[in-house]
């Protein structure tokens, strides 16, 4: 059998061209990357805030269409990567970017506020030399500044989720756990407890804060009203604990037997 070599010449030529392009690509790769970086560095970056100011947040989010949940999750993953670097400006910007893209998930608001209120003050203290080196008044200032940002962020969340008890409780937590402001925290716990979907613990913590504030008569009156509303067969409601607190307050307030609460 005789082979027609002429028929294979186009194939051979194609292979040679492909190999040549591959070798050229490999050879140019060391200079290709810096060249593209140089081009990209001269291009204006996409700024969501500018776009939002020009078009409005609704239009900006609308441009993403059904992809906003995916895009928000992508940026949240990016936020976690930056969070590990203790980079406050980038982390804070990304946190706000995520909820600007998709404000619907409570998860973003809750965890974003916790990073701002609890992690960032520690980062600032560490950067300033650590807890032993930074004076108490400076530590307090860091706490107050980051807490203010976190509370404003959560108040913005309430615009999308009006009076959602978990978001109101997050604000109360900032005042209670970071700022040690029991008075303000108590107001938020009471506010949250009035919501029909509030977790049972909101009311119990409010009563406990009243006790810490030495407002025991108020705590006693509040718990007496609360106890009859609690389902006795629901462990989350902790009705026996509430009754125990009532009895403790009766002792502390020296309530006579005739006037004590009756189940």
C-alpha positions in Angstrom: 0.0 0.0 0.0 1.3 3.4 -0.9 0.8 6.4 1.4 -0.1 9.8 0.0 2.3 12.1 2.0 0.8 15.2 0.4 -2.5 14.5 2.2 -0.8 14.7 5.6 1.1 17.9 5.0 -1.8 20.2 6.3 -2.0 18.1 9.5 1.8 18.2 10.0 1.7 22.0 9.4 -1.1 22.4 12.0 0.9 20.4 14.6 4.0 22.5 14.0 2.0 25.8 14.4 0.3 24.6 17.6 3.6 23.6 19.1 5.1 26.9 18.1 2.3 28.9 19.8 2.6 26.8 22.9 6.3 27.4 23.2 5.8 31.1 22.6 3.1 31.3 25.2 5.4 29.6 27.8 8.2 31.9 26.9 6.1 35.1 27.2 4.4 34.1 30.4 7.0 35.8 32.7 6.5 39.1 31.0 2.7 38.7 30.3 1.7 38.9 34.0 3.4 42.2 34.8 2.2 43.6 31.6 -1.5 42.9 32.4 -1.0 44.1 35.9 0.3 47.4 34.5 -2.8 47.7 32.2 -5.2 46.9 35.0 -3.6 49.3 37.4 -4.4 52.2 35.0 -8.1 51.2 34.8 -10.5 52.8 37.2 -11.8 50.3 39.8 -15.5 49.6 40.0 -16.8 51.5 43.0 -20.1 50.3 44.3 -20.7 53.4 46.4 -20.3 55.7 43.4 -22.7 53.5 41.4 -25.2 53.4 44.3 -25.0 57.2 44.7 -25.6 57.7 41.0 -28.4 55.1 40.5 -29.7 54.3 43.9 -29.2 51.0 45.8 -32.4 49.4 44.3 -31.1 50.0 40.8 -27.6 48.9 41.7 -28.9 45.6 43.2 -31.3 45.2 40.3 -28.4 45.2 37.9 -27.2 42.0 39.5 -30.6 40.4 39.0 -31.0 36.9 40.3 -27.2 36.7 40.9 -27.0 38.9 43.9 -27.1 36.1 46.4 -24.3 34.4 44.6 -22.3 37.6 44.4 -22.9 38.4 48.0 -21.7 35.0 49.1 -18.6 35.3 47.0 -17.8 38.6 48.7 -18.5 37.1 52.1 -15.9 34.4 51.4 -13.5 37.2 50.4 -14.4 39.0 53.7 -13.4 36.0 55.7 -10.0 35.8 53.9 -9.3 39.5 54.7 -10.6 39.0 58.2 -7.8 36.5 58.8 -5.3 39.3 58.0 -6.8 41.6 60.7 -7.2 44.3 58.0 -9.8 46.7 59.5 -10.5 49.0 56.5 -10.8 46.2 53.9 -12.8 44.0 56.2 -15.2 46.7 57.2 -15.6 47.8 53.6 -16.4 44.2 52.4 -18.8 43.6 55.3 -20.8 46.7 54.1 -20.5 45.7 50.5 -22.0 42.3 51.1 -25.1 43.6 52.7 -25.4 46.4 50.1 -25.5 43.6 47.5 -27.9 41.4 49.3 -29.4 42.7 52.6 -31.8 39.8 53.0 -29.8 37.2 55.0 -29.6 38.0 58.7 -26.4 36.0 58.8 -24.5 38.7 57.1 -25.8 41.5 59.4 -25.2 39.5 62.6 -21.8 38.2 61.9 -20.6 41.4 60.2 -21.6 43.4 63.3 -19.8 41.0 65.6 -16.6 41.3 63.6 -16.8 45.1 63.9 -17.8 45.3 67.6 -15.7 42.4 69.0 -12.8 41.6 66.7 -11.8 45.0 65.5 -11.1 46.6 68.9 -8.8 43.7 69.7 -7.0 44.2 66.4 -6.5 47.8 67.2 -5.2 47.1 70.7 -2.8 44.4 69.3 -1.5 46.8 66.7 -1.0 49.5 69.3 1.2 47.1 71.4 -1.1 44.8 73.2 -3.3 44.9 76.3 -0.4 45.4 78.7 0.9 48.4 76.8 -2.3 50.2 75.8 -3.9 52.3 78.6 -7.4 51.4 79.7 -8.8 54.7 78.5 -7.4 54.1 75.0 -8.8 50.5 75.0 -12.2 52.0 76.0 -12.0 54.5 73.2 -11.4 51.7 70.7 -14.4 49.8 72.1 -16.6 52.8 71.8 -15.6 53.7 68.3 -16.0 50.2 66.9 -19.3 49.7 68.8 -20.7 52.9 67.3 -19.9 51.6 63.8 -21.5 48.2 64.7 -24.7 49.8 66.1 -25.1 52.1 63.1 -24.6 49.1 60.9 -27.3 47.1 62.8 -29.7 50.1 62.8 -29.3 50.1 59.0 -30.2 46.4 59.1 -33.5 47.2 60.8 -34.5 49.3 57.8 -34.6 46.0 55.8 -35.8 43.9 58.7 -38.0 46.2 60.8 -37.9 45.4 64.5 -36.5 41.9 63.9 -35.8 40.7 67.4 -32.5 39.0 66.6 -31.1 42.3 65.2 -32.4 44.3 68.2 -30.8 41.8 70.5 -27.5 42.1 68.6 -27.5 45.8 69.4 -28.3 45.0 73.1 -25.5 42.6 73.1 -23.0 45.2 72.0 -24.0 47.5 74.8 -24.0 44.7 77.3 -20.9 42.7 76.4 -18.6 45.3 74.8 -19.6 48.6 76.4 -20.8 47.2 79.8 -23.8 49.6 79.5 -26.5 47.7 81.3 -29.0 50.5 81.2 -29.0 50.9 77.4 -28.7 47.1 76.9 -31.9 46.6 79.1 -33.9 48.9 76.8 -33.0 46.9 73.7 -33.7 43.6 75.4 -37.1 44.9 76.5 -37.7 46.2 72.9 -36.8 42.8 71.5 -38.9 40.9 74.0 -42.1 42.6 72.9 -41.8 41.1 69.4 -44.1 38.1 68.9 -41.2 36.1 67.5 -38.7 37.0 70.2 -36.7 34.2 71.8 -37.7 33.5 75.4 -34.4 34.4 76.8 -34.8 38.1 75.8 -37.3 38.7 78.6 -35.3 36.8 81.1 -32.1 38.8 80.4 -34.1 42.0 80.6 -35.3 41.0 84.1 -31.8 40.1 85.1 -30.5 43.4 84.0 -33.1 45.2 86.1 -31.8 43.3 89.1 -28.2 44.3 88.3 -29.4 47.9 88.0 -30.9 47.5 91.5 -34.4 47.9 90.0 -35.7 44.9 91.8 -39.3 45.9 92.2 -39.5 46.4 88.4 -37.9 43.0 87.8 -40.3 41.4 90.2 -43.4 43.0 88.6 -42.1 42.1 85.1 -41.5 38.4 85.9 -44.9 38.1 87.6 -46.5 39.2 84.3 -44.2 37.1 82.2 -44.6 33.7 84.0 -48.2 33.1 83.2 -47.5 33.6 79.5 -44.8 30.9 79.3 -45.6 27.4 78.0 -44.8 25.1 80.9 -43.9 22.2 78.6 -41.3 24.1 76.5 -37.8 23.8 77.7 -36.7 26.9 75.9 -39.2 29.0 77.9 -37.5 28.0 81.1 -40.7 28.6 83.2 -39.2 26.9 86.3 -36.2 29.2 86.2 -38.5 32.3 85.9 -40.5 31.1 88.9 -37.2 30.6 90.8 -36.2 34.2 90.1 -39.6 35.4 91.3 -39.0 33.5 94.6 -35.5 35.0 95.0 -36.8 38.5 94.5 -39.5 37.9 97.0 -36.8 37.1 99.5 -34.7 40.0 98.6 -37.6 42.4 98.7 -39.0 40.8 101.9 -42.4 40.2 100.4 -44.8 38.8 103.0 -46.3 35.4 102.4 -49.7 36.9 102.0 -48.5 39.0 99.1 -46.3 36.5 97.3 -47.0 35.4 93.8 -49.3 32.5 93.4 -49.0 30.2 90.4 
